[in-house]
Amino acid sequence: MVTQQSVEEKLTQQLNPSHLEVKDESDGCGAKFRIVIVSEQFNDKPTIACHRLVQAALKDEMSSIHALTIKTFSPEKWAAQ
C-alpha cells in the first residue's frame, strides 16, 4: 500500500521541493492522492514535463495509485500566485 509519507519521501528525494503538499484523498487506502509541489526542477518546463517528473519519481508507486492530481509550480510561479 502506498502511504502519504512514502509519496512525500520519494518526491523530496527526487525533486528537492521548496514546498510540498501531499493529501491522501482515498480514506487511507493509498489509491488517490492530491499533490502540490514547488521545485526549481520545474523552471522553464511545460506543465506536462513537470507532471512527468513527478510520475517518474513515483514510478514504483504508480501501479498502486488509482488517481493522482498534480499541481506543479516553479518557485517564481508559486510566488506570483
mmCIF file of the N, C-alpha and C atoms, coordinates in Angstrom:
data_MODEL
# 
_entry.id   MODEL 
# 
loop_
_atom_site.group_PDB 
_atom_site.id 
_atom_site.type_symbol 
_atom_site.label_atom_id 
_atom_site.label_alt_id 
_atom_site.label_comp_id 
_atom_site.label_asym_id 
_atom_site.label_entity_id 
_atom_site.label_seq_id 
_atom_site.pdbx_PDB_ins_code 
_atom_site.Cartn_x 
_atom_site.Cartn_y 
_atom_site.Cartn_z 
_atom_site.occupancy 
_atom_site.B_iso_or_equiv 
_atom_site.pdbx_formal_charge 
_atom_site.auth_seq_id 
_atom_site.auth_comp_id 
_atom_site.auth_asym_id 
_atom_site.auth_atom_id 
_atom_site.pdbx_PDB_model_num 
ATOM 1   N N  . MET A 1 1  ? 0.838  -1.188 0.000   1.00 0.00 ? 1  MET A N  1 
ATOM 2   C CA . MET A 1 1  ? 0.000  0.000  0.000   1.00 0.00 ? 1  MET A CA 1 
ATOM 3   C C  . MET A 1 1  ? 0.880  1.248  0.000   1.00 0.00 ? 1  MET A C  1 
ATOM 4   N N  . VAL A 1 2  ? 0.490  2.223  -0.781  1.00 0.00 ? 2  VAL A N  1 
ATOM 5   C CA . VAL A 1 2  ? 1.193  3.490  -0.857  1.00 0.00 ? 2  VAL A CA 1 
ATOM 6   C C  . VAL A 1 2  ? 0.675  4.388  0.260   1.00 0.00 ? 2  VAL A C  1 
ATOM 7   N N  . THR A 1 3  ? 1.591  5.041  0.965   1.00 0.00 ? 3  THR A N  1 
ATOM 8   C CA . THR A 1 3  ? 1.195  5.945  2.042   1.00 0.00 ? 3  THR A CA 1 
ATOM 9   C C  . THR A 1 3  ? 1.553  7.379  1.681   1.00 0.00 ? 3  THR A C  1 
ATOM 10  N N  . GLN A 1 4  ? 0.901  8.310  2.348   1.00 0.00 ? 4  GLN A N  1 
ATOM 11  C CA . GLN A 1 4  ? 1.206  9.721  2.156   1.00 0.00 ? 4  GLN A CA 1 
ATOM 12  C C  . GLN A 1 4  ? 2.679  9.972  2.463   1.00 0.00 ? 4  GLN A C  1 
ATOM 13  N N  . GLN A 1 5  ? 3.176  9.369  3.519   1.00 0.00 ? 5  GLN A N  1 
ATOM 14  C CA . GLN A 1 5  ? 4.570  9.549  3.911   1.00 0.00 ? 5  GLN A CA 1 
ATOM 15  C C  . GLN A 1 5  ? 5.528  9.025  2.840   1.00 0.00 ? 5  GLN A C  1 
ATOM 16  N N  . SER A 1 6  ? 5.223  7.881  2.252   1.00 0.00 ? 6  SER A N  1 
ATOM 17  C CA . SER A 1 6  ? 6.116  7.329  1.224   1.00 0.00 ? 6  SER A CA 1 
ATOM 18  C C  . SER A 1 6  ? 6.137  8.214  -0.022  1.00 0.00 ? 6  SER A C  1 
ATOM 19  N N  . VAL A 1 7  ? 4.994  8.788  -0.374  1.00 0.00 ? 7  VAL A N  1 
ATOM 20  C CA . VAL A 1 7  ? 4.933  9.713  -1.510  1.00 0.00 ? 7  VAL A CA 1 
ATOM 21  C C  . VAL A 1 7  ? 5.755  10.959 -1.201  1.00 0.00 ? 7  VAL A C  1 
ATOM 22  N N  . GLU A 1 8  ? 5.593  11.509 -0.003  1.00 0.00 ? 8  GLU A N  1 
ATOM 23  C CA . GLU A 1 8  ? 6.353  12.694 0.398   1.00 0.00 ? 8  GLU A CA 1 
ATOM 24  C C  . GLU A 1 8  ? 7.854  12.420 0.361   1.00 0.00 ? 8  GLU A C  1 
ATOM 25  N N  . GLU A 1 9  ? 8.266  11.264 0.873   1.00 0.00 ? 9  GLU A N  1 
ATOM 26  C CA . GLU A 1 9  ? 9.690  10.920 0.897   1.00 0.00 ? 9  GLU A CA 1 
ATOM 27  C C  . GLU A 1 9  ? 10.266 10.796 -0.505  1.00 0.00 ? 9  GLU A C  1 
ATOM 28  N N  . LYS A 1 10 ? 9.562  10.120 -1.391  1.00 0.00 ? 10 LYS A N  1 
ATOM 29  C CA . LYS A 1 10 ? 10.046 9.947  -2.768  1.00 0.00 ? 10 LYS A CA 1 
ATOM 30  C C  . LYS A 1 10 ? 10.173 11.289 -3.484  1.00 0.00 ? 10 LYS A C  1 
ATOM 31  N N  . LEU A 1 11 ? 9.150  12.125 -3.351  1.00 0.00 ? 11 LEU A N  1 
ATOM 32  C CA . LEU A 1 11 ? 9.185  13.415 -4.035  1.00 0.00 ? 11 LEU A CA 1 
ATOM 33  C C  . LEU A 1 11 ? 10.277 14.310 -3.460  1.00 0.00 ? 11 LEU A C  1 
ATOM 34  N N  . THR A 1 12 ? 10.474 14.254 -2.162  1.00 0.00 ? 12 THR A N  1 
ATOM 35  C CA . THR A 1 12 ? 11.523 15.055 -1.528  1.00 0.00 ? 12 THR A CA 1 
ATOM 36  C C  . THR A 1 12 ? 12.899 14.602 -2.006  1.00 0.00 ? 12 THR A C  1 
ATOM 37  N N  . GLN A 1 13 ? 13.118 13.303 -2.072  1.00 0.00 ? 13 GLN A N  1 
ATOM 38  C CA . GLN A 1 13 ? 14.409 12.764 -2.522  1.00 0.00 ? 13 GLN A CA 1 
ATOM 39  C C  . GLN A 1 13 ? 14.683 13.097 -3.982  1.00 0.00 ? 13 GLN A C  1 
ATOM 40  N N  . GLN A 1 14 ? 13.675 12.961 -4.814  1.00 0.00 ? 14 GLN A N  1 
ATOM 41  C CA . GLN A 1 14 ? 13.872 13.087 -6.258  1.00 0.00 ? 14 GLN A CA 1 
ATOM 42  C C  . GLN A 1 14 ? 13.827 14.526 -6.774  1.00 0.00 ? 14 GLN A C  1 
ATOM 43  N N  . LEU A 1 15 ? 12.967 15.353 -6.172  1.00 0.00 ? 15 LEU A N  1 
ATOM 44  C CA . LEU A 1 15 ? 12.718 16.678 -6.747  1.00 0.00 ? 15 LEU A CA 1 
ATOM 45  C C  . LEU A 1 15 ? 13.116 17.838 -5.845  1.00 0.00 ? 15 LEU A C  1 
ATOM 46  N N  . ASN A 1 16 ? 13.536 17.559 -4.620  1.00 0.00 ? 16 ASN A N  1 
ATOM 47  C CA . ASN A 1 16 ? 14.008 18.588 -3.696  1.00 0.00 ? 16 ASN A CA 1 
ATOM 48  C C  . ASN A 1 16 ? 13.080 19.813 -3.672  1.00 0.00 ? 16 ASN A C  1 
ATOM 49  N N  . PRO A 1 17 ? 11.826 19.627 -3.330  1.00 0.00 ? 17 PRO A N  1 
ATOM 50  C CA . PRO A 1 17 ? 10.867 20.742 -3.388  1.00 0.00 ? 17 PRO A CA 1 
ATOM 51  C C  . PRO A 1 17 ? 11.093 21.775 -2.287  1.00 0.00 ? 17 PRO A C  1 
ATOM 52  N N  . SER A 1 18 ? 10.770 23.021 -2.617  1.00 0.00 ? 18 SER A N  1 
ATOM 53  C CA . SER A 1 18 ? 10.778 24.076 -1.601  1.00 0.00 ? 18 SER A CA 1 
ATOM 54  C C  . SER A 1 18 ? 9.430  24.122 -0.889  1.00 0.00 ? 18 SER A C  1 
ATOM 55  N N  . HIS A 1 19 ? 8.416  23.531 -1.496  1.00 0.00 ? 19 HIS A N  1 
ATOM 56  C CA . HIS A 1 19 ? 7.085  23.415 -0.890  1.00 0.00 ? 19 HIS A CA 1 
ATOM 57  C C  . HIS A 1 19 ? 6.470  22.118 -1.402  1.00 0.00 ? 19 HIS A C  1 
ATOM 58  N N  . LEU A 1 20 ? 5.844  21.368 -0.499  1.00 0.00 ? 20 LEU A N  1 
ATOM 59  C CA . LEU A 1 20 ? 5.223  20.108 -0.885  1.00 0.00 ? 20 LEU A CA 1 
ATOM 60  C C  . LEU A 1 20 ? 3.995  19.857 -0.028  1.00 0.00 ? 20 LEU A C  1 
ATOM 61  N N  . GLU A 1 21 ? 2.886  19.593 -0.696  1.00 0.00 ? 21 GLU A N  1 
ATOM 62  C CA . GLU A 1 21 ? 1.655  19.177 -0.024  1.00 0.00 ? 21 GLU A CA 1 
ATOM 63  C C  . GLU A 1 21 ? 1.214  17.867 -0.668  1.00 0.00 ? 21 GLU A C  1 
ATOM 64  N N  . VAL A 1 22 ? 1.033  16.852 0.143   1.00 0.00 ? 22 VAL A N  1 
ATOM 65  C CA . VAL A 1 22 ? 0.518  15.571 -0.335  1.00 0.00 ? 22 VAL A CA 1 
ATOM 66  C C  . VAL A 1 22 ? -0.677 15.225 0.531   1.00 0.00 ? 22 VAL A C  1 
ATOM 67  N N  . LYS A 1 23 ? -1.800 14.954 -0.115  1.00 0.00 ? 23 LYS A N  1 
ATOM 68  C CA . LYS A 1 23 ? -3.008 14.592 0.624   1.00 0.00 ? 23 LYS A CA 1 
ATOM 69  C C  . LYS A 1 23 ? -3.550 13.279 0.079   1.00 0.00 ? 23 LYS A C  1 
ATOM 70  N N  . ASP A 1 24 ? -3.743 12.321 0.973   1.00 0.00 ? 24 ASP A N  1 
ATOM 71  C CA . ASP A 1 24 ? -4.374 11.055 0.610   1.00 0.00 ? 24 ASP A CA 1 
ATOM 72  C C  . ASP A 1 24 ? -5.882 11.287 0.633   1.00 0.00 ? 24 ASP A C  1 
ATOM 73  N N  . GLU A 1 25 ? -6.504 11.254 -0.532  1.00 0.00 ? 25 GLU A N  1 
ATOM 74  C CA . GLU A 1 25 ? -7.942 11.507 -0.646  1.00 0.00 ? 25 GLU A CA 1 
ATOM 75  C C  . GLU A 1 25 ? -8.734 10.207 -0.783  1.00 0.00 ? 25 GLU A C  1 
ATOM 76  N N  . SER A 1 26 ? -8.124 9.097  -0.380  1.00 0.00 ? 26 SER A N  1 
ATOM 77  C CA . SER A 1 26 ? -8.770 7.792  -0.548  1.00 0.00 ? 26 SER A CA 1 
ATOM 78  C C  . SER A 1 26 ? -9.139 7.154  0.784   1.00 0.00 ? 26 SER A C  1 
ATOM 79  N N  . ASP A 1 27 ? -9.317 7.961  1.806   1.00 0.00 ? 27 ASP A N  1 
ATOM 80  C CA . ASP A 1 27 ? -9.663 7.436  3.134   1.00 0.00 ? 27 ASP A CA 1 
ATOM 81  C C  . ASP A 1 27 ? -8.632 6.445  3.653   1.00 0.00 ? 27 ASP A C  1 
ATOM 82  N N  . GLY A 1 28 ? -7.362 6.709  3.329   1.00 0.00 ? 28 GLY A N  1 
ATOM 83  C CA . GLY A 1 28 ? -6.278 5.918  3.895   1.00 0.00 ? 28 GLY A CA 1 
ATOM 84  C C  . GLY A 1 28 ? -5.870 4.673  3.142   1.00 0.00 ? 28 GLY A C  1 
ATOM 85  N N  . CYS A 1 29 ? -6.500 4.374  2.010   1.00 0.00 ? 29 CYS A N  1 
ATOM 86  C CA . CYS A 1 29 ? -6.125 3.144  1.295   1.00 0.00 ? 29 CYS A CA 1 
ATOM 87  C C  . CYS A 1 29 ? -4.988 3.369  0.295   1.00 0.00 ? 29 CYS A C  1 
ATOM 88  N N  . GLY A 1 30 ? -4.581 4.625  0.094   1.00 0.00 ? 30 GLY A N  1 
ATOM 89  C CA . GLY A 1 30 ? -3.433 4.912  -0.751  1.00 0.00 ? 30 GLY A CA 1 
ATOM 90  C C  . GLY A 1 30 ? -3.680 4.823  -2.238  1.00 0.00 ? 30 GLY A C  1 
ATOM 91  N N  . ALA A 1 31 ? -4.921 4.969  -2.665  1.00 0.00 ? 31 ALA A N  1 
ATOM 92  C CA . ALA A 1 31 ? -5.234 4.844  -4.089  1.00 0.00 ? 31 ALA A CA 1 
ATOM 93  C C  . ALA A 1 31 ? -5.441 6.182  -4.787  1.00 0.00 ? 31 ALA A C  1 
ATOM 94  N N  . LYS A 1 32 ? -5.613 7.265  -4.024  1.00 0.00 ? 32 LYS A N  1 
ATOM 95  C CA . LYS A 1 32 ? -5.908 8.563  -4.625  1.00 0.00 ? 32 LYS A CA 1 
ATOM 96  C C  . LYS A 1 32 ? -5.170 9.652  -3.848  1.00 0.00 ? 32 LYS A C  1 
ATOM 97  N N  . PHE A 1 33 ? -4.340 10.413 -4.577  1.00 0.00 ? 33 PHE A N  1 
ATOM 98  C CA . PHE A 1 33 ? -3.556 11.463 -3.940  1.00 0.00 ? 33 PHE A CA 1 
ATOM 99  C C  . PHE A 1 33 ? -3.695 12.781 -4.688  1.00 0.00 ? 33 PHE A C  1 
ATOM 100 N N  . ARG A 1 34 ? -3.597 13.859 -3.928  1.00 0.00 ? 34 ARG A N  1 
ATOM 101 C CA . ARG A 1 34 ? -3.511 15.213 -4.480  1.00 0.00 ? 34 ARG A CA 1 
ATOM 102 C C  . ARG A 1 34 ? -2.147 15.756 -4.073  1.00 0.00 ? 34 ARG A C  1 
ATOM 103 N N  . ILE A 1 35 ? -1.387 16.256 -5.051  1.00 0.00 ? 35 ILE A N  1 
ATOM 104 C CA . ILE A 1 35 ? -0.032 16.743 -4.810  1.00 0.00 ? 35 ILE A CA 1 
ATOM 105 C C  . ILE A 1 35 ? 0.093  18.173 -5.315  1.00 0.00 ? 35 ILE A C  1 
ATOM 106 N N  . VAL A 1 36 ? 0.630  19.038 -4.466  1.00 0.00 ? 36 VAL A N  1 
ATOM 107 C CA . VAL A 1 36 ? 1.046  20.383 -4.855  1.00 0.00 ? 36 VAL A CA 1 
ATOM 108 C C  . VAL A 1 36 ? 2.535  20.436 -4.560  1.00 0.00 ? 36 VAL A C  1 
ATOM 109 N N  . ILE A 1 37 ? 3.337  20.733 -5.570  1.00 0.00 ? 37 ILE A N  1 
ATOM 110 C CA . ILE A 1 37 ? 4.785  20.695 -5.397  1.00 0.00 ? 37 ILE A CA 1 
ATOM 111 C C  . ILE A 1 37 ? 5.443  21.871 -6.109  1.00 0.00 ? 37 ILE A C  1 
ATOM 112 N N  . VAL A 1 38 ? 6.412  22.478 -5.428  1.00 0.00 ? 38 VAL A N  1 
ATOM 113 C CA . VAL A 1 38 ? 7.180  23.600 -5.962  1.00 0.00 ? 38 VAL A CA 1 
ATOM 114 C C  . VAL A 1 38 ? 8.642  23.162 -6.001  1.00 0.00 ? 38 VAL A C  1 
ATOM 115 N N  . SER A 1 39 ? 9.244  23.224 -7.182  1.00 0.00 ? 39 SER A N  1 
ATOM 116 C CA . SER A 1 39 ? 10.632 22.789 -7.317  1.00 0.00 ? 39 SER A CA 1 
ATOM 117 C C  . SER A 1 39 ? 11.333 23.586 -8.410  1.00 0.00 ? 39 SER A C  1 
ATOM 118 N N  . GLU A 1 40 ? 12.610 23.852 -8.190  1.00 0.00 ? 40 GLU A N  1 
ATOM 119 C CA . GLU A 1 40 ? 13.405 24.526 -9.218  1.00 0.00 ? 40 GLU A CA 1 
ATOM 120 C C  . GLU A 1 40 ? 13.553 23.658 -10.463 1.00 0.00 ? 40 GLU A C  1 
ATOM 121 N N  . GLN A 1 41 ? 13.358 22.364 -10.324 1.00 0.00 ? 41 GLN A N  1 
ATOM 122 C CA . GLN A 1 41 ? 13.445 21.473 -11.487 1.00 0.00 ? 41 GLN A CA 1 
ATOM 123 C C  . GLN A 1 41 ? 12.325 21.735 -12.494 1.00 0.00 ? 41 GLN A C  1 
ATOM 124 N N  . PHE A 1 42 ? 11.311 22.493 -12.098 1.00 0.00 ? 42 PHE A N  1 
ATOM 125 C CA . PHE A 1 42 ? 10.201 22.811 -12.993 1.00 0.00 ? 42 PHE A CA 1 
ATOM 126 C C  . PHE A 1 42 ? 10.426 24.117 -13.761 1.00 0.00 ? 42 PHE A C  1 
ATOM 127 N N  . ASN A 1 43 ? 11.518 24.816 -13.465 1.00 0.00 ? 43 ASN A N  1 
ATOM 128 C CA . ASN A 1 43 ? 11.806 26.073 -14.156 1.00 0.00 ? 43 ASN A CA 1 
ATOM 129 C C  . ASN A 1 43 ? 11.856 25.848 -15.665 1.00 0.00 ? 43 ASN A C  1 
ATOM 130 N N  . ASP A 1 44 ? 11.180 26.711 -16.402 1.00 0.00 ? 44 ASP A N  1 
ATOM 131 C CA . ASP A 1 44 ? 11.213 26.717 -17.871 1.00 0.00 ? 44 ASP A CA 1 
ATOM 132 C C  . ASP A 1 44 ? 10.750 25.409 -18.510 1.00 0.00 ? 44 ASP A C  1 
ATOM 133 N N  . LYS A 1 45 ? 9.919  24.648 -17.805 1.00 0.00 ? 45 LYS A N  1 
ATOM 134 C CA . LYS A 1 45 ? 9.378  23.411 -18.370 1.00 0.00 ? 45 LYS A CA 1 
ATOM 135 C C  . LYS A 1 45 ? 7.863  23.546 -18.522 1.00 0.00 ? 45 LYS A C  1 
ATOM 136 N N  . PRO A 1 46 ? 7.307  22.973 -19.579 1.00 0.00 ? 46 PRO A N  1 
ATOM 137 C CA . PRO A 1 46 ? 5.847  22.966 -19.703 1.00 0.00 ? 46 PRO A CA 1 
ATOM 138 C C  . PRO A 1 46 ? 5.233  22.064 -18.631 1.00 0.00 ? 46 PRO A C  1 
ATOM 139 N N  . THR A 1 47 ? 3.969  22.280 -18.360 1.00 0.00 ? 47 THR A N  1 
ATOM 140 C CA . THR A 1 47 ? 3.269  21.537 -17.307 1.00 0.00 ? 47 THR A CA 1 
ATOM 141 C C  . THR A 1 47 ? 3.388  20.033 -17.491 1.00 0.00 ? 47 THR A C  1 
ATOM 142 N N  . ILE A 1 48 ? 3.229  19.543 -18.702 1.00 0.00 ? 48 ILE A N  1 
ATOM 143 C CA . ILE A 1 48 ? 3.280  18.094 -18.931 1.00 0.00 ? 48 ILE A CA 1 
ATOM 144 C C  . ILE A 1 48 ? 4.647  17.525 -18.563 1.00 0.00 ? 48 ILE A C  1 
ATOM 145 N N  . ALA A 1 49 ? 5.711  18.264 -18.833 1.00 0.00 ? 49 ALA A N  1 
ATOM 146 C CA . ALA A 1 49 ? 7.056  17.800 -18.475 1.00 0.00 ? 49 ALA A CA 1 
ATOM 147 C C  . ALA A 1 49 ? 7.222  17.754 -16.958 1.00 0.00 ? 49 ALA A C  1 
ATOM 148 N N  . CYS A 1 50 ? 6.643  18.717 -16.265 1.00 0.00 ? 50 CYS A N  1 
ATOM 149 C CA . CYS A 1 50 ? 6.693  18.734 -14.799 1.00 0.00 ? 50 CYS A CA 1 
ATOM 150 C C  . CYS A 1 50 ? 5.926  17.548 -14.226 1.00 0.00 ? 50 CYS A C  1 
ATOM 151 N N  . HIS A 1 51 ? 4.762  17.275 -14.783 1.00 0.00 ? 51 HIS A N  1 
ATOM 152 C CA . HIS A 1 51 ? 3.963  16.134 -14.321 1.00 0.00 ? 51 HIS A CA 1 
ATOM 153 C C  . HIS A 1 51 ? 4.702  14.818 -14.561 1.00 0.00 ? 51 HIS A C  1 
ATOM 154 N N  . ARG A 1 52 ? 5.402  14.737 -15.679 1.00 0.00 ? 52 ARG A N  1 
ATOM 155 C CA . ARG A 1 52 ? 6.170  13.517 -15.964 1.00 0.00 ? 52 ARG A CA 1 
ATOM 156 C C  . ARG A 1 52 ? 7.302  13.327 -14.961 1.00 0.00 ? 52 ARG A C  1 
ATOM 157 N N  . LEU A 1 53 ? 7.910  14.423 -14.515 1.00 0.00 ? 53 LEU A N  1 
ATOM 158 C CA . LEU A 1 53 ? 8.951  14.319 -13.482 1.00 0.00 ? 53 LEU A CA 1 
ATOM 159 C C  . LEU A 1 53 ? 8.376  13.765 -12.180 1.00 0.00 ? 53 LEU A C  1 
ATOM 160 N N  . VAL A 1 54 ? 7.192  14.232 -11.819 1.00 0.00 ? 54 VAL A N  1 
ATOM 161 C CA . VAL A 1 54 ? 6.532  13.736 -10.605 1.00 0.00 ? 54 VAL A CA 1 
ATOM 162 C C  . VAL A 1 54 ? 6.193  12.255 -10.769 1.00 0.00 ? 54 VAL A C  1 
ATOM 163 N N  . GLN A 1 55 ? 5.624  11.898 -11.906 1.00 0.00 ? 55 GLN A N  1 
ATOM 164 C CA . GLN A 1 55 ? 5.263  10.498 -12.149 1.00 0.00 ? 55 GLN A CA 1 
ATOM 165 C C  . GLN A 1 55 ? 6.497  9.602  -12.172 1.00 0.00 ? 55 GLN A C  1 
ATOM 166 N N  . ALA A 1 56 ? 7.590  10.095 -12.731 1.00 0.00 ? 56 ALA A N  1 
ATOM 167 C CA . ALA A 1 56 ? 8.833  9.313  -12.758 1.00 0.00 ? 56 ALA A CA 1 
ATOM 168 C C  . ALA A 1 56 ? 9.369  9.097  -11.344 1.00 0.00 ? 56 ALA A C  1 
ATOM 169 N N  . ALA A 1 57 ? 9.251  10.114 -10.502 1.00 0.00 ? 57 ALA A N  1 
ATOM 170 C CA . ALA A 1 57 ? 9.701  9.984  -9.113  1.00 0.00 ? 57 ALA A CA 1 
ATOM 171 C C  . ALA A 1 57 ? 8.882  8.934  -8.370  1.00 0.00 ? 57 ALA A C  1 
ATOM 172 N N  . LEU A 1 58 ? 7.630  8.764  -8.786  1.00 0.00 ? 58 LEU A N  1 
ATOM 173 C CA . LEU A 1 58 ? 6.723  7.817  -8.128  1.00 0.00 ? 58 LEU A CA 1 
ATOM 174 C C  . LEU A 1 58 ? 6.510  6.547  -8.954  1.00 0.00 ? 58 LEU A C  1 
ATOM 175 N N  . LYS A 1 59 ? 7.448  6.233  -9.846  1.00 0.00 ? 59 LYS A N  1 
ATOM 176 C CA . LYS A 1 59 ? 7.245  5.117  -10.781 1.00 0.00 ? 59 LYS A CA 1 
ATOM 177 C C  . LYS A 1 59 ? 6.922  3.800  -10.084 1.00 0.00 ? 59 LYS A C  1 
ATOM 178 N N  . ASP A 1 60 ? 7.557  3.525  -8.946  1.00 0.00 ? 60 ASP A N  1 
ATOM 179 C CA . ASP A 1 60 ? 7.289  2.264  -8.243  1.00 0.00 ? 60 ASP A CA 1 
ATOM 180 C C  . ASP A 1 60 ? 5.895  2.237  -7.621  1.00 0.00 ? 60 ASP A C  1 
ATOM 181 N N  . GLU A 1 61 ? 5.391  3.407  -7.262  1.00 0.00 ? 61 GLU A N  1 
ATOM 182 C CA . GLU A 1 61 ? 4.088  3.505  -6.609  1.00 0.00 ? 61 GLU A CA 1 
ATOM 183 C C  . GLU A 1 61 ? 2.932  3.613  -7.599  1.00 0.00 ? 61 GLU A C  1 
ATOM 184 N N  . MET A 1 62 ? 3.218  4.012  -8.837  1.00 0.00 ? 62 MET A N  1 
ATOM 185 C CA . MET A 1 62 ? 2.153  4.322  -9.794  1.00 0.00 ? 62 MET A CA 1 
ATOM 186 C C  . MET A 1 62 ? 1.227  3.138  -10.081 1.00 0.00 ? 62 MET A C  1 
ATOM 187 N N  . SER A 1 63 ? 1.723  1.930  -10.004 1.00 0.00 ? 63 SER A N  1 
ATOM 188 C CA . SER A 1 63 ? 0.858  0.778  -10.282 1.00 0.00 ? 63 SER A CA 1 
ATOM 189 C C  . SER A 1 63 ? -0.197 0.578  -9.195  1.00 0.00 ? 63 SER A C  1 
ATOM 190 N N  . SER A 1 64 ? 0.033  1.153  -8.017  1.00 0.00 ? 64 SER A N  1 
ATOM 191 C CA . SER A 1 64 ? -0.920 1.023  -6.906  1.00 0.00 ? 64 SER A CA 1 
ATOM 192 C C  . SER A 1 64 ? -1.815 2.246  -6.743  1.00 0.00 ? 64 SER A C  1 
ATOM 193 N N  . ILE A 1 65 ? -1.464 3.331  -7.429  1.00 0.00 ? 65 ILE A N  1 
ATOM 194 C CA . ILE A 1 65 ? -2.238 4.570  -7.309  1.00 0.00 ? 65 ILE A CA 1 
ATOM 195 C C  . ILE A 1 65 ? -3.288 4.596  -8.416  1.00 0.00 ? 65 ILE A C  1 
ATOM 196 N N  . HIS A 1 66 ? -4.548 4.777  -8.023  1.00 0.00 ? 66 HIS A N  1 
ATOM 197 C CA . HIS A 1 66 ? -5.651 4.805  -8.983  1.00 0.00 ? 66 HIS A CA 1 
ATOM 198 C C  . HIS A 1 66 ? -5.823 6.198  -9.584  1.00 0.00 ? 66 HIS A C  1 
ATOM 199 N N  . ALA A 1 67 ? -5.686 7.240  -8.767  1.00 0.00 ? 67 ALA A N  1 
ATOM 200 C CA . ALA A 1 67 ? -5.887 8.613  -9.233  1.00 0.00 ? 67 ALA A CA 1 
ATOM 201 C C  . ALA A 1 67 ? -4.851 9.522  -8.593  1.00 0.00 ? 67 ALA A C  1 
ATOM 202 N N  . LEU A 1 68 ? -4.313 10.425 -9.410  1.00 0.00 ? 68 LEU A N  1 
ATOM 203 C CA . LEU A 1 68 ? -3.283 11.339 -8.946  1.00 0.00 ? 68 LEU A CA 1 
ATOM 204 C C  . LEU A 1 68 ? -3.565 12.714 -9.528  1.00 0.00 ? 68 LEU A C  1 
ATOM 205 N N  . THR A 1 69 ? -3.801 13.678 -8.664  1.00 0.00 ? 69 THR A N  1 
ATOM 206 C CA . THR A 1 69 ? -3.976 15.063 -9.089  1.00 0.00 ? 69 THR A CA 1 
ATOM 207 C C  . THR A 1 69 ? -2.684 15.793 -8.765  1.00 0.00 ? 69 THR A C  1 
ATOM 208 N N  . ILE A 1 70 ? -2.079 16.403 -9.785  1.00 0.00 ? 70 ILE A N  1 
ATOM 209 C CA . ILE A 1 70 ? -0.770 17.034 -9.614  1.00 0.00 ? 70 ILE A CA 1 
ATOM 210 C C  . ILE A 1 70 ? -0.863 18.501 -9.997  1.00 0.00 ? 70 ILE A C  1 
ATOM 211 N N  . LYS A 1 71 ? -0.360 19.355 -9.114  1.00 0.00 ? 71 LYS A N  1 
ATOM 212 C CA . LYS A 1 71 ? -0.185 20.775 -9.430  1.00 0.00 ? 71 LYS A CA 1 
ATOM 213 C C  . LYS A 1 71 ? 1.281  21.090 -9.202  1.00 0.00 ? 71 LYS A C  1 
ATOM 214 N N  . THR A 1 72 ? 1.973  21.494 -10.264 1.00 0.00 ? 72 THR A N  1 
ATOM 215 C CA . THR A 1 72 ? 3.402  21.777 -10.189 1.00 0.00 ? 72 THR A CA 1 
ATOM 216 C C  . THR A 1 72 ? 3.652  23.259 -10.427 1.00 0.00 ? 72 THR A C  1 
ATOM 217 N N  . PHE A 1 73 ? 4.632  23.784 -9.707  1.00 0.00 ? 73 PHE A N  1 
ATOM 218 C CA . PHE A 1 73 ? 4.993  25.191 -9.832  1.00 0.00 ? 73 PHE A CA 1 
ATOM 219 C C  . PHE A 1 73 ? 6.503  25.343 -9.745  1.00 0.00 ? 73 PHE A C  1 
ATOM 220 N N  . SER A 1 74 ? 7.036  26.269 -10.525 1.00 0.00 ? 74 SER A N  1 
ATOM 221 C CA . SER A 1 74 ? 8.404  26.714 -10.292 1.00 0.00 ? 74 SER A CA 1 
ATOM 222 C C  . SER A 1 74 ? 8.336  27.687 -9.114  1.00 0.00 ? 74 SER A C  1 
ATOM 223 N N  . PRO A 1 75 ? 9.442  27.952 -8.432  1.00 0.00 ? 75 PRO A N  1 
ATOM 224 C CA . PRO A 1 75 ? 9.394  28.909 -7.317  1.00 0.00 ? 75 PRO A CA 1 
ATOM 225 C C  . PRO A 1 75 ? 8.853  30.281 -7.743  1.00 0.00 ? 75 PRO A C  1 
ATOM 226 N N  . GLU A 1 76 ? 9.208  30.703 -8.947  1.00 0.00 ? 76 GLU A N  1 
ATOM 227 C CA . GLU A 1 76 ? 8.743  32.002 -9.450  1.00 0.00 ? 76 GLU A CA 1 
ATOM 228 C C  . GLU A 1 76 ? 7.222  32.019 -9.632  1.00 0.00 ? 76 GLU A C  1 
ATOM 229 N N  . LYS A 1 77 ? 6.681  30.978 -10.231 1.00 0.00 ? 77 LYS A N  1 
ATOM 230 C CA . LYS A 1 77 ? 5.225  30.909 -10.434 1.00 0.00 ? 77 LYS A CA 1 
ATOM 231 C C  . LYS A 1 77 ? 4.489  30.761 -9.106  1.00 0.00 ? 77 LYS A C  1 
ATOM 232 N N  . TRP A 1 78 ? 5.071  30.021 -8.173  1.00 0.00 ? 78 TRP A N  1 
ATOM 233 C CA . TRP A 1 78 ? 4.461  29.848 -6.851  1.00 0.00 ? 78 TRP A CA 1 
ATOM 234 C C  . TRP A 1 78 ? 4.381  31.196 -6.130  1.00 0.00 ? 78 TRP A C  1 
ATOM 235 N N  . ALA A 1 79 ? 5.449  31.979 -6.200  1.00 0.00 ? 79 ALA A N  1 
ATOM 236 C CA . ALA A 1 79 ? 5.488  33.284 -5.534  1.00 0.00 ? 79 ALA A CA 1 
ATOM 237 C C  . ALA A 1 79 ? 4.501  34.260 -6.166  1.00 0.00 ? 79 ALA A C  1 
ATOM 238 N N  . ALA A 1 80 ? 4.234  34.095 -7.462  1.00 0.00 ? 80 ALA A N  1 
ATOM 239 C CA . ALA A 1 80 ? 3.351  35.015 -8.177  1.00 0.00 ? 80 ALA A CA 1 
ATOM 240 C C  . ALA A 1 80 ? 1.875  34.737 -7.946  1.00 0.00 ? 80 ALA A C  1 
ATOM 241 N N  . GLN A 1 81 ? 1.551  33.584 -7.419  1.00 0.00 ? 81 GLN A N  1 
ATOM 242 C CA . GLN A 1 81 ? 0.124  33.254 -7.266  1.00 0.00 ? 81 GLN A CA 1 
ATOM 243 C C  . GLN A 1 81 ? -0.475 33.787 -5.993  1.00 0.00 ? 81 GLN A C  1 
# 
